[in-house]
Amino acid sequence: MGLVLGDMHKLEREERVCALANWTAVSKLPKLLLVTSAGVARPYPTNVLASSIQAPIPFKFDHPLDGIVLAALGVSGHEELVLTTRTGKGVRWPVKALRTSGTQAINLHNEDRVTGAVLADKEAVLFLLTADGYGRKLAAELVFMPEKPNQKGKSLLARRSAVVGTAVCTPDSALYALTPSHWLPVNPTELPLETSTKSQQVLKLEDGVLVTGLLAV
């Protein structure tokens, strides 16, 4: 990556990297949208953050959001945000409807957590992947759009295994399932566009191996 030791930020005790974003691309858009595992979505003006983020000292938010940040997305305000959870629930929000003070975009039941956050328009096709290698394709317009914050999501995928990632299917993107030791290519092209919540096997995993995430390149 062309980095030397002096370019790296030393993490504090118990601190972990949880999301990556291309700041050069994000900074060209009006807002930086942070989404957390607790279902909070908050857009920040990039022109306000720019000087602090680009400073030599790492920028620290005065009031961290609830949960763990799992997505940092550059947005113009015309997009729609789709959130999916570990138990296969989902909601869809117009980005322009998200409050600058933060929105509880989904009501999470018990120990459920958000595991996927993507930007998609109504014509987009989504792919959901589970820890045991099953997946489902669906049209983004089928995802429930709540009338107000803190509503429960609707079921998108019915399977006991956790949903570990969501991606937008595009002709020029490659998808990889992440395990503790490998990147495994995933090709959902032949999966049907389901209107039900059923899934199909897309990966044959070795015994004891589980998928931990989904990467779109």
N, C-alpha and C positions, 0 to 999 in steps of 0.2 A: 504493500500500500504506500510505500515511500515515506513511512513514518520512522522517526527515531525516538529513543526513550524520552527525550525532552518534550516531544509532542503529545505524550500520553498523560492523561489525568489520573492521579492516584486516588483510588476510591477510598472512602471512609470505611471504618469497620461496619460490617453488615450491609454495606451498600453494594448494589448489583446493577449491571446494565440490563435494562428491560425493554428498550425500544430503540430503533435506529431510524434516522431520517436524513435525507440529503438537504442540508441547510441551504446550499446554493439555489436549489429548485424551490424550496419552501419560501425563502426570503423574497422571491419574485411575486408571491401571491399575497393578498391582503391579510390573511389570518393563518395562524398556526393552531390546529385543532388537536387537543390532547384528549384521549379516551382512556378510561381506566377499567380495571377488572371489576370494580364495584358499580360499573354502569354510568359513571359520570362523564359527560362530554362538555368541554369548555373551549371556546375559540378565543385566542389572544391576538391582538393586532401585531403584525410582524414589524411594522415601522416603530412601535414602541419597544419591542424586544430586541431589535437588531443590534443596537449599540452595546447592550449588555451581553448578548450571546456571542458577539464577535470580539469582545474584550479578551485580554489575556487570561483573566481570572474566570473560571467557570461560573456561569450564572446559576443562582439558586432561588427558586420561588419562595416568596415570603409565606405563602399559604398553600402547602402541597395539597393536591386533591386526594379524596378518599380512594383507597385501592392502589393498585400498581399500574402505572402507565403502560399500556400495551400497544398504543399507536400514536404517532406524532405525524399529522397529515397537513399538508399545505392546502388551503381551500380558498375559493373565490366567493363562496356563498351561494352558488347556483347548484351545487351538488346535493346528493342525498347520501346520508350516512346509514349503513346497515350494520347493526350489532347482532352477533350471535353468541349464545352461551354454551357452557359445558354440557348442559342437559338438552341442547337442541332447540332452544327457544330463540325467537328473533323479533326485532323491531326495525322500522325504517323511519328516519327523520330527515326532513329538509334541513340542510345545514343553516339556512337563514333563520330557522325557527329556534335554534339553540341559543340560550341566553349567554350573554358575555360574562355573567357571573357564574355560569355553570348550570347544566341541566342534568337532573337524574333521569337519564334517557330510558331506563328500564328498571322495573321493580324485580329484584332477584329473590327467588324463594329459597329459604334455608341456606345451604352451602353452595348454591349455584354461583357461577362467576362468568363474566364476559370473556370469551376466548378469541373472538374475531371482530374486527372493525375495518370495514372497507367503504370506499366511496363508489357509488354506482348510480347510474340513471335508470329509468324505468325499463329501458330496452336491454339492460345488461343481463348477463347470465351468471349466476353464482354457483360456486362449487363448495360444498361442505365436506370435510374429512374427519373421520373418527379415529380414535386411538388404536382401534383394532383393524384399520385399513379399509373401512367401508366409506362410501361417499354417495353424495346425491347432487344432481344439478337441478336448478330451478330458476325461473324468471324472477328478477328482483322485484317486479311489480306485485308479486304474490306475497311479499313480506308485509306483515301487519304494520300499519302506520297509526300510532296512538293519537288520540285527540288532545292529550295533556301529559305532562311529565309523570314519572313514577308509576306507569301502568305495566302490568305483566305482559311479557311477550307471548306470541303464539308459537305453537310447535311447528318446527320446520323439518325435523328429522327424528324419527322414532327408533331409537336404538339404545341399549343399555350402556354401550361404550361411550366415553366422553367425546364431544365434538372439540377437536383441538385446533381447528383453523378454518378460515373462510377466505376465498379468493374470487376475483372477477375473472371469468374466462374470456380471454381475447386471443385473436389469431397469432399475435406476436409475443405472447408470454409463455414462459416455461414454468411448470409447477413442480416443486420438490417437497416430498414428505421428509421430515426431520426425525431421526431417531437418536438415541444417545451416542451412536457411533457412526451413522451413515446419513447421506443424502440419497433419497430414492426418488427417481423421476416418476411423476404421476401424469397420466394422460386420460382426462375425463371425456375426450372427444366423443367416444362411442356410447357414453351414458345417455339415456333418454332424458328429456326435460320432464321431470316428474311433477304431477299436480298433487300426488299423495306424499306422505312423509316417509315412504320406504326408501331404503338405500341398497346399494350393490357393492360387492367386493371389488376394490380397485388395486389392492396391494396384497401380495402373499407374504406374510411376515414369518420369521422364524419363531419358534416357541419361546415365549417369555419376552419377546420384543414388542414394544408399543411405540406408536408415533407420538411425538411430543409437540409437533408444530407443522405448519404449512408455509412454504416460502414461494412467492411469485417473483420471477426474474424477468 
